[in-house]
Amino acid sequence: MSASIIASLRELFARDTTALLEEVDSTLATDRTKISGQALALVRPDREEDICKLVGLAREFHFSLVPSGGRTGLAGGAVAVSDRPVVLLSFSRLAAFKSFDPHTASITVGAGMTLAELQRQALERGYFFPVDFAAAGTAQVGGAIATNAGGIHFLRYGGMRSRVRGLRCINGRGDLLSFPGEVLKNNTGYDLKELIIGSEGTLALVTEATLGLSRPPGELALALAAFSDFDQVLQLLEDTRPYDLHAFECFDAESLLRVMNHLQIGAPFTRKFPWYALLEFEMPGPEPLERLSLLEHCRLVETAGKRKDLWRYREAISESIHGEVGSKQDVSLPPRMLSAFVKEIRALAHSLDLTLCIFGHVADGNLHVNVLGGEAAALSLSEEILRRVRDLGGSISAEHGIGLLKKTWLPYTRSPAEIEIMRQVKRVFDPDLVLNPGKIFD
C-alpha cells in the first residue's frame, strides 16, 4: 500500500520533484502539544489543481491528508495520526500576496502566509490587520482560519471569523470551492464559508483568503497594573470598558516568575503581587491616564519601545512554561463567572499540591489554565476544571479548537444533537473521511 501511495505521489508531482518529501522528520508530524505523529510523506503543492488531484488520490488509495501549517496549535489539531497512512500537506508554497482592494479595504493572500507577514503587507498599504498573538511569526493564515484564532486584540476587533470576507478551499471530494470576498452583502442561503472557519481542516483545505483590514490605531498607551486579588482585575476591566480598549490581559504571579526566569529580566514592580493586568487603549483624552494614575501600583507607557518591553511579561508566558506543563486548558466563561471559577480551581490545585499558571484575555472571558507538574495528576485536575467550566455555562475551548486533546470533553459544550449534526456535515464535505482524521470527534 505505501509503495502504491508513494508511486502515485511521484506521478502527480513529476513536473516538480521538490514538492514531494518522502522521508518526513517526526517533528513535522506534530505540533506544540508534542503528541507523537508519523507520516509517510509530505507534499508542498504550489497549485490548487494539484491539491484537488491529491484529494482524489487520497480517496482512491485510502490514505489520510493532514494539513501542516505553522504547527503552533495546542490541541493536537496538526498531529499526523490515523488508522491509515498519512500524507502531510504543507501550504508553504501557497504564501503569496494576491491583491489589495482599496474599495473594500481587504487583502487577498495565500493560506501559507504567516500572520506577521500579513500584518506587514497591511501596514505597507496604510491599513492594519488586528488578529495577533505571540506565535504570529510562525502561524499561517490558513491555520488561523481553520482554528478561528482569537488573540490579544479580540476585545476590540474580534477574531479570524470577523475578518474573513472570502475563501478558496478544497473539500474532501476534491472540489474547489470559491466564496468571493468582493461582494460585501450576499444573502443567498447558507453561508458555507462560515462552516470552514474553525473546522480544523476536517471539512476543507483553505488555499486562499480575502481578509478585511482596519485603519491603523491612533496613539496607544499601555498600562501594567498589579493587584492583591483577581476581583480587583475585574473591577479595573469594568472601570475601563468605556475606553477604546484594544487589549485587556491578565496573568498571575506564577506566570510572571516563569517569564522573568526564562527571559532573565527583572520584575515590573519592587514587590510581588498575586495578579497583574495589562491593558492597551487608544487615548481619546486625559481621563484614562488620570484614572490609571490613581492606582497604587501601575506602570503607564506610551512609546512603542517601552510598550514592547511591557508586553514581554505577557507574550512570553507560553514559551517560558512549555516544558513544565502537565496539562493546559484554553477555556472561556461568561466574564461575570470568572472570579468564582478562579477561586475554585485554585482551591482544587492547592488540595492536590499542584501549581497553576493562569493567564489570558480576561476581557472576553478567555483564560489559559496551565497545570504544572506530573501529567497524571495534572490531567485529573483538568477533568475537574472542565467540569466546572461546563457547570458555569462556559466553553472547553476558546481559541485552540478540539483537535485530539479535547474530544472526550466535547459533550461538555455541545449537545448530542449538535454533535450528530456536525458528524453529518463532515460526511457531506468529506465522504471518505480523508481530511485531518480523528480531530474534533472520532
C-alpha positions, 0 to 999 in steps of 0.5 A: 500500500505505501509503495502504491501511495508513494508511486502515485505521489511521484506521478502527480508531482513529476513536473516538480520533484521538490514538492514531494518529501518522502522521508518526513522528520517526526517533528513535522508530524506534530505540533506544540502539544508534542503528541507523537505523529508519523507520516509517510510523506509530505507534499508542498503543492504550489497549485490548487489543481494539484491539491484537488488531484491529491484529494482524489488520490487520497480517496482512491488509495485510502490514505489520510491528508493532514494539513501542516501549517505553522504547527503552533496549535495546542490541541493536537489539531496538526498531529499526523495520526490515523488508522491509515497512512498519512500524507502531510500537506504543507501550504508553504508554497501557497504564501503569496500576496494576491491583491489589495482592494482599496474599495473594500479595504481587504487583502487577498493572500495565500493560506501559507502566509504567516500572520506577521507577514500579513500584518506587514503587507497591511501596514505597507498599504496604510491599513492594519490587520488586528488578529495577533498573538505571540506565535504570529511569526510562525502561524499561517493564515490558513491555520488561523482560519481553520482554528478561528484564532482569537488573540490579544486584540479580540476585545476590540476587533474580534477574531479570524471569523470577523475578518474573513470576507472570502475563501478558496478551499478544497473539500474532501471530494476534491472540489474547489470551492470559491466564496468571493470576498468582493461582494460585501452583502450576499444573502443567498442561503447558507453561508458555507464559508462560515462552516470552514472557519474553525473546522480544523481542516476536517471539512476543507483545505483553505488555499486562499483568503480575502481578509478585511483590514482596519485603519491603523490605531491612533496613539496607544498607551499601555498600562501594567497594573498589579493587584492583591486579588483577581476581583480587583482585575475585574473591577479595573476591566469594568472601570475601563470598558468605556475606553477604546480598549484594544487589549485587556490581559491578565496573568498571575504571579506564577506566570510572571516568575516563569517569564522573568526566569526564562527571559532573565529580566527583572520584575515590573514592580519592587514587590510581588503581587498575586495578579497583574493586568495589562491593558492597551487603549487608544487615548481619546483624552486625559481621563484614562491616564488620570484614572490609571494614575490613581492606582497604587501600583501601575506602570503607564507607557506610551512609546512603542519601545517601552510598550514592547518591553511591557508586553514581554511579561505577557507574550512570553508566558507560553514559551517560558512554561512549555516544558513544565506543563502537565496539562493546559486548558484554553477555556472561556466563561461568561466574564461575570463567572470568572472570579468564582471559577478562579477561586475554585480551581485554585482551591482544587490545585492547592488540595492536590499540591499542584501549581497553576499558571493562569493567564489570558484575555480576561476581557472576553472571558478567555483564560489559559489554565496551565497545570504544572507538574506530573501529567497524571495528576495534572490531567485529573485536575483538568477533568475537574476544571472542565467540569466546572467550566461546563457547570458555569455555562462556559466553553472547553475551548476558546481559541485552540479548537478540539483537535485530539486533546479535547474530544472526550470533553466535547459533550461538555459544550455541545449537545448530542444533537449538535454533535450528530449534526456536525458528524453529518456535515463532515460526511457531506464535505468529506465522504471518505473521511480523508481530511485531518482524521480523528480531530474534533470527534472520532 
